[in-house]
Amino acid sequence: MKDPRHQKLAELLVQYSVSLQKGESCLIQAVDTPVEMVEALVEAVYAEGGYPQVSLMQERLHKTLLTGSTRESIDLWAECDVYRMKRMDAFIGIRGYENPRETSLIGDGQNREYMRRYFQPVHLHVRVPSTKWAVLRYPTAVMAYMAGMPTEEFEDYYYQVTSGVDYRKMSQAMKPAKQFLDRCREVHIVSEHTDLRFSIEGMGSVPCDGRRNIPDGEIYTAPVRESVEGYISYNTSSTYQGTSFSDVRFEFSRGKIVDAQAHDTEKINRLLDCDEGARYIGEFALGCNPRILKAIDETLFDEKIMGSFHFTPGAAYKECDNGNRSSLHWDLVCLQTPEYGGGEIWIDGELIRKDGIFVHEAFAGLNPEFLTGERDPE
């Protein structure tokens, strides 16, 4: 039996997120995703007059591919997928975690080779700059467990925060916020165990309103590469390459992470030593999805939490390019709501957000009561 929520989500992705036009090609890359959801995406592509391509994968199989990989096998893998990606007008990547720790025992060297020889050429060099793309997760029992919810309750929550958000309204509310950020210079972030200063002068900003991620709800920029000073303690866990890192703390000097600590300090430093750019910040973003209010150790959800910001070691996006290049791009999230100790964000001497609530008029429309329709911004 078809779930009508599949169709609604598929239509959002195809019609709005990648805005597929007649005659355009779309690669649907599905990992650990039920065939019914993939079918809904294929049907939605056909309904717009597009040409669907499908790639099915399992995380367990991905682990096996990596375990026995060599530089030569990864290069061939990348060469084939670069060719296909170059033929695509759009890309939809959907992933349902069956076991987010599946690749935790893969060696650092193989992970590093995969990121440099496959992920960078296929995704960072072709997919991100050359296609209309959107990525998302699919709800699983494991994700429900991570969220601390029964499976059916989590499924309802998932569809509320994905296809249950008015992204067109969010897009309108982000316009004054973008105008403000585009002309700003200095950012100062203060919260418990965090005191950061950096410049965003000349970087510009990008509203994320459902056209790249689902769920969505962030507006991002990048710090001037060598301007970051101070320290930050992230108060949410983050899984990267199969390991869930907690108690992450960075100290910066002239933009570089000069001290990194976590529950596994040795492993996080190995990650940050993968290349020179991994110890510099490539993105700073404010989360504003009105229906995502707590962390579940799933980046695509956690980085959108209302009242959060993420401060990302690694590669910068070309839309806000501070020149940093890396095979790493790790969106680590810090919450500033009262439940997580509160905090303030100041820009050019003006208070923008306090304890997770926007207090500046340029950002007022991004508060939950406005995005959910309970109030209109004054």
Secondary structure, 3 states (H helix, E strand, C coil): CCCHHHHHHHHHHHHHHCCCCCCCEEEEEEECCCHHHHHHHHHHHHHCCCEEEEEEECHHHHHHHHHCCCHHHHHHHHHHHHHHHHCCCEEEEEECCCCCCCCCCCCHHHHHHHHHHHHHHHHHHHHHHHCEEEEEECCCHHHHHHHCCCHHHHHHHHHHHCCCCCHHHHHHHHHHHHHHHHCCCEEEEEECCEEEEEECCCCCCEEECCCCEECCCEEEECCCCCCCEEEEECCCCEEECCEEECCCEEEEECCEEEEEECCCHHHHHHHHCCCHHHHCEEEEEEECECCCCCCCCCHHHHCCECCEEEEEEECCCHHHCCCCCCCCECCCEEECCHHHCCEEEEECCEEEEECCEECCHHHHHHCHHHHCCCCCCC
